[in-house]
Structure formats: C-alpha cells, structure tokens
C-alpha cells in the first residue's frame, strides 16, 4: 500500500509536523511505508490558470509539482497536514492543491478520473489552529472544504479529519490530552479501516 503525506507547515518541529509524525507512526506500525513531502522545501509555483490542462489534462508548469502529481496518481492513501492561516490551509498547502487542476480537468473535462488501485483511495486531513473558540469553526470549515475538493478531485472518496484548536505556541500540541494518540490511531485506521 502506497501512502504519501504532505506537511503544509513552514515551521519545522511545530504542531502540525508533530501531529503528522504521530499519524505516520500509526501507519508504519501497521506495516506500511510513508513518503513525506515538506511542501515549504519544494519549488512549487502557483497555478497560472492558463487553461492548458483542459486541453491535455497535464500541468505545463515544470517544477517539483511534476513529482507530486505522479505520487498522487499512484497513492493508495494521502495525508494532508496543515496549520490554519487566515481561516484556511497554509499557502504551501493551497499551492499544492491548486496545482492539482490538471486532475480536475482529467476527471471532469476528459472524464478519466484517477483509478483506484487494489486498496482503494482514502485520505486523512490534520488541522491545527490557534484560533479563539468563537472563530475556530470558520477556519476548520474553510480548510475542510478546500481539502475535500482536493480529495474528490484526485478521486479520494473517503477521508477522516482531525481538528485541534487553541494550539499556537510551538510544541503546544504535546500538551493536548488526546491529540497525539488521536493522530496515531487515525494513521492506523487509514491503512487498516
């Protein structure tokens, strides 16, 4: 089973990465390997809205996204982890998602969605935000909607989401009473459930 993970946080060793590490540990403890991409270290240009992918269902921008597109196509499980910035996923995460427009064209214009392998395709979304209680739902709802659109576009029909609010200071996720265990269990379930 091929599992890939996208860390959308630019903060090394931060809450998002800590949470993702636990989910990956859960996956690995079930015998699956995971390839992780730290999106802030890749050369990813934003979508140009050039329309070329409508013609050939391929992105014409040549950068590290070409590798990501191949990896997404062949993955059985996809994990997306992002902090919440201004009520949405991070810019690094959003660039990756926007550049999947070629999958959108392939699925909806050319009527050739990504085919699931023998294990099907499932996803996991991990969100961490420092929002105040009355603002948290907006950030999570917007991030969930964006990522749900990404998952459906790449033909991941089922995904789970873990959301943790009021977590801002670097490393504060470790103080949450259940977050690390929740992420670990979600990683296990991703490959066994």
Secondary structure, DSSP 8 states (H G I E B T S, - for coil): --EEEEE--SSTTSHHHHHHHHHHHHHHTTT--EEEEEGGGS--------SHHHHHSS----STHHHHHHHHHH-SEEEEEEEEETTEE-HHHHHHHHTTHHHHIIIIIS-------TT--EEEEEEE----TTTHHHHHHHHHHHHHHHHHHTT--EEEEEEE-S--STTGGGGSSSHHHHHHHHHHHHHH-
